[in-house]
């Protein structure tokens, strides 16, 4: 019996005041959250850092494959 692969699972909680929490966030979930903007058109700084980390990892993978 092989263990279940739970890595692509995410739990998203949206509070009544509009705050959003994502646990086990996958790339697609982060991309959707990045597309959302606050009332002033700003996205969360923490989310931007997470997305930059993912982009940096993509670049590192591309460099290794050359």
C-alpha positions in Angstrom: 0.0 0.0 0.0 1.4 3.4 -1.0 0.9 6.5 1.1 -1.5 9.1 -0.2 0.2 12.0 -1.8 -1.4 15.0 0.0 1.1 17.6 -1.4 -1.3 19.2 -3.9 -4.0 19.8 -1.2 -4.6 23.3 0.1 -7.0 24.6 2.8 -8.3 28.1 2.3 -10.1 30.0 5.0 -11.8 33.3 4.2 -12.8 35.3 7.3 -15.8 37.6 7.4 -13.5 40.6 7.5 -12.0 39.5 4.2 -8.7 38.1 5.5 -7.6 35.0 3.6 -5.5 32.2 5.0 -4.1 29.4 2.9 -2.5 26.3 4.4 -0.5 24.0 2.3 -0.7 26.5 -0.5 0.2 25.1 -3.9 1.5 27.2 -6.8 -2.0 27.5 -8.5 -3.5 28.7 -5.2 -0.8 31.3 -4.7 -1.3 32.5 -8.3 -5.0 33.0 -7.7 -4.3 34.8 -4.5 -1.8 37.0 -6.2 -4.4 38.0 -8.7 -6.6 39.3 -5.9 -6.1 42.9 -4.9 -7.1 44.8 -1.7 -9.3 47.9 -1.7 -6.3 50.1 -2.7 -5.2 47.7 -5.4 -2.3 46.3 -3.3 -1.6 42.7 -2.7 -0.1 41.2 0.4 3.7 41.7 0.8 4.1 38.2 2.2 2.3 36.7 -0.8 4.6 38.7 -3.1 7.7 37.2 -1.3 6.3 33.7 -1.6 5.7 34.2 -5.3 9.2 35.6 -5.8 10.6 32.5 -4.0 8.8 30.3 -6.5 10.0 32.3 -9.5 13.6 32.1 -8.1 13.3 28.3 -7.8 12.1 28.1 -11.4 15.1 30.1 -12.5 17.4 27.8 -10.5 15.8 24.7 -12.1 16.2 26.2 -15.6 19.9 26.9 -14.9 20.5 23.4 -13.8 18.9 21.9 -16.8 21.2 23.8 -19.2 
